[in-house]
């Protein structure tokens, strides 16, 4: 066999193994050989060999009759070991760099501190005109996209305890000051998975943010991208929204693999 043929065969086999993992993860139920062959358009003989190899290595498990298969302990063991070397700050830096490379807008990471959004990490764009935070800076949750995203993870009772008098301070002319409007925005964030700030904390700065989830499924932080209104256009904004969603999802996935 030529070296190029061998390389092609190896890559194809690796793709098939990854296809198997992704299929099981998507279906979230045991599959038999016929179902797997049909879903992945694989000859039963080839599928059988791959399944047996993965079974032997612990990447798949089977029932007592050996008829159906599901993901095995080895994948979770790898995820657990990965999580032991993972922390929020380092995962943010990796994801934020990708966002800056793609969008060239500033990226921020915040956590909740009472009724404030605490800025704990950032990655700046190369534009001379940009929003620059100071690490340790705190802004009211209701006045920032990242803060509103974290508020969306609270129950109505928790929200009421945080704002017992339902009074919301104003930072700019567009800051939300009506508690009912805040509740409505939080409902939309829960549905859409992203929150927005249109100059509500800093005049002339727009921000979109998405939640970062921890292992228990609770919002532990927020990822946001800010841009000056002068650079805003609908097409660019939509790209930013989708990129922030994906970036937060990637960080959440990595952070939720806890031992």
C-alpha positions as CSV (number, residue, x, y, z in Angstrom):
1,X,0.0,0.0,0.0
2,X,1.3,3.5,-0.9
3,X,1.9,5.9,2.0
4,X,-0.9,8.2,0.6
5,X,-3.4,5.4,0.5
6,X,-2.5,4.4,4.1
7,X,-3.0,7.9,5.3
8,X,-6.3,8.2,3.5
9,X,-7.5,5.0,5.1
10,X,-6.4,6.0,8.6
11,X,-8.2,9.4,8.4
12,X,-11.4,7.7,7.0
13,X,-11.4,5.2,9.9
14,X,-10.9,8.0,12.4
15,X,-13.8,9.9,10.9
16,X,-16.1,6.9,11.3
17,X,-15.2,6.5,14.9
18,X,-16.0,10.2,15.6
19,X,-19.2,9.8,13.6
20,X,-20.2,6.9,16.0
21,X,-19.5,9.0,19.1
22,X,-21.4,11.9,17.8
23,X,-24.4,9.7,16.8
24,X,-24.6,8.2,20.3
25,X,-24.3,11.6,21.9
26,X,-27.1,13.1,19.7
27,X,-29.5,10.1,20.0
28,X,-28.9,9.6,23.8
29,X,-30.2,6.1,23.6
30,X,-28.8,2.6,22.9
31,X,-28.5,1.6,19.2
32,X,-28.1,-1.8,17.6
33,X,-25.8,-2.7,14.7
34,X,-28.5,-2.3,12.0
35,X,-29.5,1.1,13.2
36,X,-26.0,2.4,13.4
37,X,-25.1,1.0,9.9
38,X,-28.2,2.7,8.5
39,X,-27.7,6.0,10.3
40,X,-24.0,6.3,9.2
41,X,-24.4,4.6,5.9
42,X,-21.8,2.0,6.8
43,X,-21.6,-1.6,5.7
44,X,-22.6,-3.9,8.6
45,X,-19.3,-5.7,8.5
46,X,-17.3,-2.4,8.8
47,X,-19.6,-1.2,11.5
48,X,-19.2,-4.4,13.5
49,X,-15.4,-4.2,13.4
50,X,-15.4,-0.6,14.6
51,X,-17.9,-1.4,17.4
52,X,-15.9,-4.4,18.6
53,X,-12.7,-2.3,18.8
54,X,-14.4,0.4,20.7
55,X,-16.0,-2.1,23.1
56,X,-12.6,-3.6,23.8
57,X,-11.1,-0.2,24.7
58,X,-14.1,0.8,26.9
59,X,-15.4,3.5,24.7
60,X,-18.6,1.7,24.2
61,X,-20.7,-0.6,26.3
62,X,-23.2,-3.3,25.4
63,X,-26.2,-5.0,26.9
64,X,-26.2,-8.6,28.3
65,X,-27.2,-10.0,24.9
66,X,-24.6,-7.9,23.0
67,X,-27.4,-6.5,20.8
68,X,-27.4,-2.8,21.6
69,X,-24.6,-0.3,22.3
70,X,-24.1,3.0,24.2
71,X,-21.2,5.3,25.1
72,X,-18.8,3.7,27.6
73,X,-16.9,4.7,30.7
74,X,-13.7,5.6,28.9
75,X,-15.1,8.8,27.4
76,X,-16.3,10.0,30.7
77,X,-13.0,9.1,32.3
78,X,-11.2,11.3,29.7
79,X,-13.7,14.1,30.3
80,X,-13.1,13.9,34.0
81,X,-9.3,14.0,33.6
82,X,-9.6,17.0,31.2
83,X,-11.8,18.9,33.7
84,X,-9.2,18.5,36.4
85,X,-6.9,20.6,34.3
86,X,-9.6,23.1,33.3
87,X,-10.5,26.4,34.8
88,X,-12.9,29.1,33.7
89,X,-10.2,31.8,33.1
90,X,-8.0,29.6,30.8
91,X,-11.0,28.4,28.9
92,X,-12.2,32.0,28.5
93,X,-8.8,33.1,27.1
94,X,-8.9,30.3,24.5
95,X,-12.5,31.0,23.4
96,X,-12.0,34.8,23.5
97,X,-9.0,34.7,21.3
98,X,-11.1,32.8,18.7
99,X,-13.8,35.5,19.0
100,X,-11.4,38.4,18.6
101,X,-9.7,36.7,15.6
102,X,-13.2,36.2,14.0
103,X,-14.9,39.5,14.9
104,X,-12.1,41.9,16.1
105,X,-14.3,43.2,18.9
106,X,-13.6,43.2,22.6
107,X,-14.6,40.1,24.6
108,X,-15.4,40.0,28.3
109,X,-16.0,37.5,31.1
110,X,-18.1,38.4,34.2
111,X,-19.4,36.7,37.3
112,X,-22.1,37.8,39.6
113,X,-21.3,39.7,42.8
114,X,-24.6,40.5,44.6
115,X,-26.4,42.9,42.3
116,X,-23.3,43.7,40.3
117,X,-21.6,42.2,37.3
118,X,-17.9,41.7,38.2
119,X,-15.4,41.8,35.2
120,X,-12.8,39.2,35.7
121,X,-11.2,38.7,32.3
122,X,-11.1,40.4,28.9
123,X,-9.5,40.1,25.4
124,X,-9.3,43.4,23.5
125,X,-9.8,44.1,19.8
126,X,-7.2,45.9,17.8
127,X,-9.6,48.8,16.9
128,X,-8.4,52.2,18.3
129,X,-12.0,52.9,19.3
130,X,-13.3,50.2,21.6
131,X,-14.9,49.6,25.0
132,X,-12.1,49.0,27.6
133,X,-13.1,47.7,31.0
134,X,-10.9,47.4,34.1
135,X,-10.5,44.0,35.7
136,X,-12.4,44.2,38.9
137,X,-14.8,46.8,37.5
138,X,-18.4,46.3,38.7
139,X,-21.6,47.4,36.9
140,X,-25.2,46.9,37.9
141,X,-26.6,43.6,36.6
142,X,-29.7,45.2,35.2
143,X,-27.7,47.7,33.1
144,X,-25.4,45.2,31.3
145,X,-26.0,42.4,28.8
146,X,-23.8,40.1,30.8
147,X,-25.6,41.0,34.0
148,X,-29.0,40.4,32.6
149,X,-27.9,37.0,31.3
150,X,-26.9,36.1,34.9
151,X,-30.2,37.5,36.2
152,X,-32.0,35.2,33.8
153,X,-30.8,32.2,35.8
154,X,-32.6,33.4,39.0
155,X,-36.1,32.4,39.9
156,X,-38.8,35.1,40.5
157,X,-38.4,34.7,44.2
158,X,-34.6,35.1,44.0
159,X,-35.1,38.2,41.7
160,X,-37.6,39.7,44.2
161,X,-35.1,39.3,47.1
162,X,-32.3,40.9,45.0
163,X,-34.6,43.9,44.2
164,X,-37.1,44.0,47.1
165,X,-38.1,47.6,46.4
166,X,-38.1,47.0,42.6
167,X,-36.0,50.1,42.1
168,X,-33.4,50.1,39.3
169,X,-30.7,52.7,39.1
170,X,-30.1,54.7,35.9
171,X,-26.6,54.9,34.3
172,X,-27.6,56.3,30.8
173,X,-30.8,57.5,29.2
174,X,-31.4,53.9,27.9
175,X,-30.9,52.0,31.1
176,X,-33.8,49.9,32.2
177,X,-35.5,51.4,35.2
178,X,-38.8,49.6,35.1
179,X,-38.8,46.3,37.0
180,X,-41.6,44.8,34.8
181,X,-39.5,45.6,31.6
182,X,-36.5,43.9,33.2
183,X,-38.6,40.8,33.9
184,X,-39.8,40.7,30.3
185,X,-36.3,40.9,29.0
186,X,-35.2,38.1,31.3
187,X,-38.0,35.9,29.9
188,X,-36.7,36.6,26.3
189,X,-33.2,35.8,27.4
190,X,-34.3,32.4,28.7
191,X,-36.0,31.7,25.4
192,X,-33.3,33.0,23.1
193,X,-30.2,32.2,25.1
194,X,-28.7,35.7,24.7
195,X,-29.0,39.1,26.3
196,X,-28.4,42.6,25.0
197,X,-27.4,46.0,26.2
198,X,-27.9,49.0,23.9
199,X,-25.9,51.7,25.5
200,X,-27.5,51.0,28.9
201,X,-24.3,51.1,31.0
202,X,-21.9,53.0,28.7
203,X,-23.3,55.5,26.2
204,X,-22.6,54.5,22.6
205,X,-21.6,50.8,23.4
206,X,-23.7,47.8,22.4
207,X,-23.1,44.4,23.9
208,X,-24.4,40.9,23.4
209,X,-23.9,38.2,26.0
210,X,-24.6,34.5,26.6
211,X,-24.6,32.4,29.7
212,X,-21.8,30.0,30.8
213,X,-23.2,27.0,32.7
214,X,-21.5,25.0,35.4
215,X,-21.9,21.3,36.2
216,X,-25.2,21.6,38.0
217,X,-26.7,23.3,35.0
218,X,-26.7,26.7,36.7
219,X,-25.4,30.0,35.2
220,X,-22.0,30.6,36.7
221,X,-20.6,33.3,34.5
222,X,-21.4,35.3,31.3
223,X,-19.5,35.8,28.1
224,X,-20.0,39.1,26.2
225,X,-18.8,41.0,23.1
226,X,-19.0,44.8,23.1
227,X,-18.8,47.1,20.1
228,X,-19.2,50.9,19.5
229,X,-22.5,51.9,17.8
230,X,-20.4,53.6,15.1
231,X,-19.4,50.1,13.8
232,X,-22.8,48.6,14.1
233,X,-24.7,47.1,11.2
234,X,-27.3,44.3,11.1
235,X,-25.2,41.7,9.4
236,X,-22.2,42.2,11.7
237,X,-24.4,42.2,14.7
238,X,-25.9,38.8,13.7
239,X,-22.4,37.3,13.3
240,X,-21.5,38.5,16.8
241,X,-24.7,37.0,18.3
242,X,-24.1,33.6,16.8
243,X,-20.4,33.7,17.7
244,X,-21.1,34.6,21.3
245,X,-23.7,31.8,21.6
246,X,-21.2,29.3,20.3
247,X,-18.3,30.6,22.4
248,X,-20.4,30.4,25.6
249,X,-21.6,26.9,24.6
250,X,-18.1,25.7,24.1
251,X,-16.9,27.0,27.5
252,X,-20.0,25.6,29.2
253,X,-19.4,22.2,27.7
254,X,-15.8,22.1,28.9
255,X,-16.6,23.4,32.4
256,X,-19.5,20.9,33.0
257,X,-17.2,17.8,32.7
258,X,-16.5,17.8,36.4
259,X,-15.4,14.7,38.3
